[in-house]
Amino acid sequence: MIVSLNSTGNTNQYKLLDKAVAMPWQNRFTTSKTQPIGQGFDAQQAALKPIEIKKLLANVDLRNISPHDLGMLGGFLNGNGEISDNSANEFVLSTITKDNMNANAPMDMIKFFEDHYTLVDKLIAQGEQGLGDARKFLGDALHTLYSMDEFIKNMGSGVFVDEKA
């Protein structure tokens, strides 16, 4: 379970936080002090983030972003070792998930992934076979989105202000 970073200590603000299990994936970047990709969107890791990442995320609202822009963001973050291949792939796949969906129209991408996770989870509970990996990948994407959302909110609240500046 990801612990919320907000000052109120509310760990239940995300609908599927306890249910969606993050998929264990190997870190492609093997430095001695590197956390697994996607786990570094917290207060301790904030100071270590490149300024380009901070600037990019400062202008992102995951609850009002187009699937296309999320796919582009995912590709950039994945290429910089910030999120897993699985999450980046799910972000890109979100652009082609629904018929007649405008991939350039902003939408609540956290809700979008929660809805997909809930649907897959429901189908598995009804006995549908072959969806276990889909649930794992969607769980990984949700954990990444939740972590990024908290990171972005805390950047806006000044929690990650560089004290050396």
Secondary structure in CASP SS format (residue, H / E / C, confidence):
PFRMAT SS
TARGET T0000
AUTHOR 0000-0000-0000
METHOD secondary structure of the structure
MODEL  1
M C 1.00
I C 1.00
V C 1.00
S C 1.00
L C 1.00
N C 1.00
S C 1.00
T C 1.00
G C 1.00
N C 1.00
T C 1.00
N C 1.00
Q C 1.00
Y C 1.00
K C 1.00
L C 1.00
L C 1.00
D C 1.00
K C 1.00
A C 1.00
V C 1.00
A C 1.00
M C 1.00
P C 1.00
W C 1.00
Q C 1.00
N C 1.00
R C 1.00
F C 1.00
T C 1.00
T C 1.00
S C 1.00
K C 1.00
T C 1.00
Q C 1.00
P C 1.00
I C 1.00
G C 1.00
Q C 1.00
G C 1.00
F C 1.00
D C 1.00
A H 1.00
Q H 1.00
Q H 1.00
A H 1.00
A C 1.00
L C 1.00
K C 1.00
P C 1.00
I H 1.00
E H 1.00
I H 1.00
K H 1.00
K H 1.00
L H 1.00
L H 1.00
A H 1.00
N C 1.00
V C 1.00
D C 1.00
L C 1.00
R C 1.00
N C 1.00
I E 1.00
S C 1.00
P H 1.00
H H 1.00
D H 1.00
L H 1.00
G H 1.00
M H 1.00
L H 1.00
G H 1.00
G H 1.00
F H 1.00
L H 1.00
N H 1.00
G H 1.00
N C 1.00
G C 1.00
E C 1.00
I C 1.00
S C 1.00
D H 1.00
N H 1.00
S H 1.00
A H 1.00
N H 1.00
E H 1.00
F H 1.00
V H 1.00
L H 1.00
S H 1.00
T H 1.00
I H 1.00
T C 1.00
K C 1.00
D C 1.00
N C 1.00
M C 1.00
N C 1.00
A C 1.00
N C 1.00
A C 1.00
P C 1.00
M E 1.00
D C 1.00
M H 1.00
I H 1.00
K H 1.00
F H 1.00
F H 1.00
E H 1.00
D H 1.00
H H 1.00
Y H 1.00
T H 1.00
L H 1.00
V H 1.00
D H 1.00
K H 1.00
L H 1.00
I H 1.00
A H 1.00
Q C 1.00
G C 1.00
E C 1.00
Q C 1.00
G C 1.00
L C 1.00
G H 1.00
D H 1.00
A H 1.00
R H 1.00
K H 1.00
F H 1.00
L H 1.00
G H 1.00
D H 1.00
A H 1.00
L H 1.00
H H 1.00
T H 1.00
L H 1.00
Y H 1.00
S H 1.00
M H 1.00
D H 1.00
E H 1.00
F H 1.00
I H 1.00
K H 1.00
N H 1.00
M H 1.00
G H 1.00
S C 1.00
G C 1.00
V C 1.00
F C 1.00
V C 1.00
D C 1.00
E C 1.00
K C 1.00
A C 1.00
END
